[in-house]
Amino acid sequence: MNIVLIGYRCSGKTEVGQILADKLGMDFVDTDTLIEEYAGCSIETLITGSGWRHFREIEKKLIKVISAKSKQVIATGGGAVMDADNLKSLKRKAWIVWLNGKPEVLAQRMVKDQARGKARPSLTGTDAIREIAGVLADRRSYYERAGNFKIDTSTLSIREAADLIVRNLPDKARG
């Protein structure tokens, strides 16, 4: 069984996932990191050079491979569950947690990431809060269908979010 974290950019998937994996004695996998390793460049460079379609093709290939394994905490890219094949692969043996957040909080986290050198390519070309609100509205139904459990990370620390997930884990998902 795997625990899969879904949600928009900067909702805490990577950081919460690392803590969860440590707490539960599971492996941690971040699909964005795998994509960068596979492509040999940053996601921003990959998308700028080859486009979103190529990025999504790589993402689908890697999700299929990692979903076949067990005892992992998997942090997915924000749009991964919009692809039916990805969702089917992930759901095969996983408990899926939707990490949600308020657009203004997610935007603040993005600014902090950019200050640390982690650029995130724009999805719409609009300002951050407008983009986040719009994309979240577009993806809400995908996240709702995919998730077994939902938490709002807007006011939680990374550790508090991980602890909340652990407290609500079904027995079958406990490594």
N, C-alpha and C positions, 0 to 999 in steps of 0.2 A: 504494500500500500504506500502511496505517496501523498504528500500534502502539497497542493498547488496553490500558489498565491497569484491572484489576478487583480487587475485594477489599473487605473490611469498612472501615468508617469508621476513619480515622486509621491506615491501613496504609501511608500515604505516597504515595498515587496522585497528588495534586496536586503536591507538592514534587518527587517523582521525575520526574513527567511534564514539569515545566518544565525540569529539567536535561537530560533526554533530548532534548527538542525543541531546546534550544540546541545540544547536542552534535551532533545529527544534521541541523541546519538545516531542521527541520520546524516547522509551526505547532503550537501547543499549544491544546487545547480542553478545558475542564472542564465536564462536563454540568451539575453543580450551579450553576456560575456562569451558564451559559446559561439555566437554569430561572429563576434569580432575575431575570435581565434580562428574560426573556419575561413573567414574572408581575408584575414591578415591585415585588417585595418579597422579604424573606428567605425561605428555605425554611421556617424555623420559623413565620413568619407565614402563609405559604401553607398549611402543613399544619394549623395551628391554625384558620385560617379556612375552609378548603375541604376538608381531609382528605387522607389518603394516596392515595386513588383518583384525585383530581384531579391531585395531584403526579405520579403514575405516568402519567397520560394525557399530560401536558405532556412528561414525560421521553421517552415513546415517540415522540411527534411530532418532537422535536428530535433524537433518536438517528437516526431515519430520514433526516433531512436531512443531518446531519453525516457519516453513514456513506457517503454517496454521493460524498464528496470523498476526496482522497488526500493523502499526505505530511503526515499529522497524527499527533500523539501525543494520544490521547483518554483523559482520566481520567473514569471513569464513577462514578455513584453506587453505593453498596454493593449495592443490590438490583436494579440494571439487568438483570443477566444472568438473573434469575429469570423474566423475560418472554421467551417463545419468539420473539416478533417482534423484540424488541430484539437478542437473540442472533443471529438470522438476519441482521439488518441489519449488526451489528458484524462478524460473521464473513465477510461477503461479500468484503471485501478488507482483512483485518487479521491481524496476529500478536498474540495475546492473552496478556498476562502477568498471572498471579494473584499479587498482593502479599498475603502472609499474615502474621499476627503472633499472638503469645501474648495471650490476653485481658487479662492484667494489664498488659502493655505498652500495648496499645491503650487501656485505661482511663486510664492515666497520661497518654497523649497527649491524650485527650479533656478531661481536667482542665486541661491546659495551654491547649488551644484555648478552653475556656470562660473561662479567666482573661484571654485576649486578646479576649474578647467574641464568640467564634464559638460560639453555642449550637447544640446538636444535639438535635432532638426525640427523646424516648424512643420506642423501637419496641415495648416491652413493658410499661413502667411499673415494672420491677423495678430493683434496684441495678445499677450499671454492669457489674461483672465477671460477674454472673449473666446479665445481658442479653446481653453480648457472647458468652459461652460458648454460650448457648442459640441465639442467632441464627446464630453460626458453624456450629454443628452442623446447623441447618436448611438452611443455604446451601452447606455443603461440597460436596455432590454437584453443585450448579449451577456452582460455581467450578471444580471438577475437570473437568466436561464442557466448559466454555467455554475454559479455559486451555490454551495451547500450552506454557507455561513457568511454573514456580512458584518463587517465592523467599520466604524468611522474612525479614521486615524487622525482626524483634524486636531483633537485635543489630547491625544494619547502620546506618551513617549514610545519609543521603539520597544523598550522592555515591557511596558504596560500592554501594548498591542500583542506582543508575543505571549505574555502570560494569559491574556484573555483567550487567545486561540487555544493554548494548552488546556485551559479549564473547560473548554467546550468541545475538545476533540472526542469523536466517538472512539470506542475501544479499538475498532478495526484499524484506525489511523495512527495508533500509538506505536510506531516502529515495530 
